[in-house]
Amino acid sequence: MIKTRLIPCVITKGDLVVQSFNFNKFLPIGDIKTAIEFFANWDVDEIIVIDIDASKEKRDPNFDLVSWASKECFVPLTVGGGIKSQRHIDKLLKAGADKVCLNSVARENIEFITESSNTFGNQCITVSIDIKMVNGKYFIYDYTKKEIVDSDVRLHLQNIESAGAGEILINSVDRDGSRQGYDIELLKQASSSVTIPVIALGGVGRFEHLSEAITNGGCHAAAAANIFQHVEHSTIAAKSQMRAAGINVRLSSDVKYEDFSLDILGRPF
């Protein structure tokens, strides 16, 4: 049986890690290399690093950082931000990235997904979609232009799958930084629209929210950003909660998860 993945998402503006709030306010919290070193040494299944300003500022991906990170990481590394060409993907994979995360380039030219998948394999291609609710309806959100895109979200997801994406990362703009939990209805709609894996992102404030993305949202993986920047050893705490909720997660051989009880906040003790 395929195990559920727990994925910390490191959101950066250049080399600076930030906490994001509704894609509008950003709190600087540290150096990207420190964040990667931390996660590389704890119980995670993958690390996603996204430079949210690279495309908007028309910068190339940071290939040197990826080369450094790939030597530090013993888990798969997914990189997004600033990808505009097949050459960029080729350089990122050669620098040590396991996968790339496409957003604006895939939204503007869906054929780019097909070209990338055909060239590098769909297992390397994650497509990220930012979703915002307006008047009770979900819309795709363009972060670079700060505006919604009037498009059928279900059809767009299906087109992404048909184009050759290996998986889809769904990020809720409204839940971003809210700590209220994932938008489960959004996740249910996304996961029921496609057959490829869906990764949930946006809104985690308590560790039980991670399990809800799987059991209620139908997702294959749970990702989070802000919560992992402040809670010591929180990735282990997160998997302890997921295990207690009956989620089939990969467990570290160095940790006796069965020895933990969970407090009122869902943290192990």
C-alpha positions in Angstrom: 0.0 0.0 0.0 1.3 3.5 -0.9 2.1 5.5 2.2 0.8 9.0 2.8 3.4 11.6 2.5 4.1 14.4 5.0 5.7 17.4 3.2 7.0 20.6 4.7 6.8 23.4 2.2 9.4 26.1 2.5 8.1 29.4 1.1 10.8 31.9 0.3 11.2 35.4 -1.2 14.7 34.9 -2.6 16.9 33.3 0.1 14.6 34.4 2.9 12.0 32.0 4.4 8.7 33.7 5.1 5.4 32.9 6.7 2.6 33.7 4.2 -0.8 35.1 5.2 -3.5 35.0 2.5 -0.8 35.6 -0.2 -0.8 39.2 1.0 1.4 39.6 4.1 4.7 38.0 4.6 6.6 37.6 7.9 10.4 37.0 7.4 11.5 34.2 9.7 14.9 32.9 8.7 17.5 31.7 6.3 16.5 29.1 3.7 19.6 26.9 4.3 18.8 26.7 8.0 15.3 25.5 7.2 16.4 22.9 4.7 19.0 21.5 7.1 16.4 21.2 9.8 13.9 19.3 7.7 16.5 17.1 6.1 17.4 15.8 9.5 13.8 15.1 10.7 11.1 12.7 9.8 9.7 14.0 6.5 9.0 12.3 3.1 9.8 15.2 0.8 10.6 18.9 0.9 9.1 21.5 -1.4 10.9 24.8 -1.8 9.0 27.6 -3.6 10.5 31.0 -4.3 7.2 33.0 -4.7 8.9 36.1 -6.1 11.1 34.6 -8.8 8.5 34.6 -11.6 7.1 37.9 -10.6 10.6 39.5 -10.6 11.5 37.5 -13.7 14.4 35.8 -12.0 15.8 32.4 -12.9 15.6 29.6 -10.3 18.5 29.5 -7.8 20.5 26.6 -9.2 23.3 27.0 -6.8 21.0 26.7 -3.8 19.4 23.5 -5.3 22.9 22.1 -5.8 23.8 22.8 -2.2 20.4 21.5 -0.9 20.6 18.2 -2.8 23.8 17.4 -1.0 22.1 18.1 2.4 18.8 16.3 1.7 18.3 12.6 1.9 14.6 12.9 1.0 13.1 14.0 -2.4 13.4 17.7 -3.1 10.8 19.6 -5.2 11.7 23.1 -6.4 9.4 25.8 -7.8 9.7 29.5 -8.7 11.1 31.2 -11.8 10.7 28.2 -14.1 10.1 29.4 -17.6 11.8 26.9 -19.9 12.7 23.3 -20.5 16.3 24.4 -19.9 15.4 25.6 -16.4 13.9 22.2 -15.6 16.9 20.4 -17.0 19.3 22.5 -14.9 17.3 22.0 -11.8 17.2 18.3 -12.2 20.9 18.1 -13.0 21.5 20.3 -9.9 19.9 17.6 -7.8 16.2 18.4 -7.6 13.9 15.3 -7.8 10.9 17.2 -9.1 9.9 20.7 -10.2 6.8 22.6 -9.2 5.2 24.6 -12.0 2.6 27.3 -11.5 2.4 30.5 -13.6 4.2 28.9 -16.6 1.7 26.0 -16.6 -1.3 28.3 -16.1 -0.3 30.5 -19.0 0.7 27.7 -21.4 -0.7 24.2 -20.5 1.3 22.7 -23.4 4.4 23.4 -21.3 3.3 20.6 -19.0 3.1 18.2 -21.9 6.5 19.2 -23.2 8.0 18.8 -19.7 6.4 15.5 -19.0 7.5 14.1 -22.4 11.0 15.2 -21.9 11.7 14.5 -18.2 8.9 12.1 -17.2 5.6 12.9 -15.5 7.1 11.7 -12.1 9.2 14.9 -12.2 6.3 17.3 -12.9 4.2 18.8 -10.0 1.7 21.5 -11.0 0.7 23.9 -8.3 -2.6 25.7 -8.4 -3.6 28.6 -6.1 -7.4 28.7 -5.4 -9.5 31.5 -4.0 -13.2 31.5 -3.2 -15.3 34.5 -4.4 -19.0 34.6 -3.7 -19.1 30.9 -2.8 -17.3 29.8 -6.0 -13.7 28.6 -6.4 -11.4 30.4 -8.9 -7.8 30.0 -9.9 -5.7 32.8 -8.4 -2.8 34.5 -10.2 -0.4 35.5 -7.5 1.9 37.5 -9.9 -1.0 39.7 -11.0 -3.0 39.6 -7.7 -6.2 38.7 -9.5 -8.5 35.8 -10.0 -8.8 33.8 -13.3 -12.3 33.1 -14.4 -11.9 29.5 -15.3 -13.7 26.2 -14.5 -11.5 24.8 -11.7 -12.5 21.2 -12.2 -12.0 21.4 -15.9 -8.6 23.1 -15.4 -7.5 20.3 -13.1 -8.6 17.6 -15.6 -6.7 19.5 -18.3 -3.6 19.5 -16.2 -3.8 15.8 -15.7 -4.4 15.2 -19.4 -1.5 17.4 -20.2 0.8 15.0 -18.3 1.3 16.3 -14.8 2.4 13.7 -12.3 0.6 15.3 -9.3 -1.2 18.5 -8.3 -0.5 20.7 -5.4 -3.7 22.6 -4.3 -3.1 25.7 -2.2 -6.0 27.7 -0.7 -5.4 31.4 -0.7 -8.2 32.0 1.8 -6.8 29.4 4.3 -3.1 30.5 3.8 -1.8 31.4 7.3 -5.2 31.1 8.9 -4.5 28.1 11.1 -8.1 27.1 10.6 -7.3 23.9 8.7 -7.5 22.9 5.1 -10.5 23.9 2.9 -11.8 20.3 2.9 -14.5 21.0 0.4 -11.9 22.4 -2.0 -9.7 19.3 -1.5 -12.7 16.9 -2.0 -13.6 18.7 -5.3 -9.9 18.6 -6.5 -9.2 15.0 -5.5 -12.5 13.7 -7.1 -11.7 15.6 -10.4 -8.5 13.7 -11.2 -6.8 10.4 -10.7 -3.3 11.6 -10.2 -2.1 12.4 -6.6 -3.3 15.6 -5.0 -1.3 17.4 -2.3 -3.1 19.6 0.2 -1.6 23.0 1.3 -2.9 26.0 3.1 -4.3 26.5 6.6 -2.7 23.9 9.0 -2.8 25.2 12.5 -3.1 21.9 14.4 -1.6 18.6 13.6 -4.9 16.8 13.3 -5.6 19.0 10.3 -3.0 17.0 8.4 -5.0 13.8 8.8 -8.2 15.5 7.7 -6.7 16.3 4.3 -6.4 12.5 3.8 -9.4 11.1 5.5 -11.9 13.8 4.5 -10.3 15.6 1.6 -9.2 12.5 -0.3 -5.7 13.7 -0.8 -2.6 11.6 -1.2 -0.2 13.9 0.7 -0.4 16.6 3.3 1.8 19.7 3.0 2.2 22.6 5.4 4.5 25.6 5.7 4.0 28.0 8.6 3.3 25.4 11.4 6.7 23.7 10.8 8.7 26.9 11.3 8.0 27.3 15.0 7.2 24.0 16.7 10.3 22.1 17.7 10.6 18.6 16.2 7.1 19.2 14.8 7.4 16.8 11.8 7.8 13.9 14.2 4.8 15.3 16.2 2.8 15.6 13.0 3.5 11.9 12.1 2.6 10.8 15.6 -0.8 12.4 15.2 -1.3 11.0 11.7 -0.4 7.5 12.9 -2.9 7.9 15.8 -5.5 8.9 13.3 -5.0 5.7 11.3 -3.1 7.2 8.4 -0.6 4.9 6.7 2.6 7.0 7.0 6.3 6.1 6.7 7.7 6.1 10.2 11.3 6.6 11.2 13.1 3.6 12.7 14.7 5.9 15.3 11.4 7.0 16.9 9.0 4.8 19.0 5.7 6.4 17.9 3.7 4.0 19.9 5.2 5.4 23.1 3.6 8.8 22.6 0.3 10.0 23.9 -1.2 13.2 22.4 -2.0 16.3 24.4 -5.0 18.7 23.8 -3.1 20.4 21.0 -2.3 17.1 19.3 1.3 17.2 20.3 3.1 14.0 21.5 4.3 13.7 25.1 
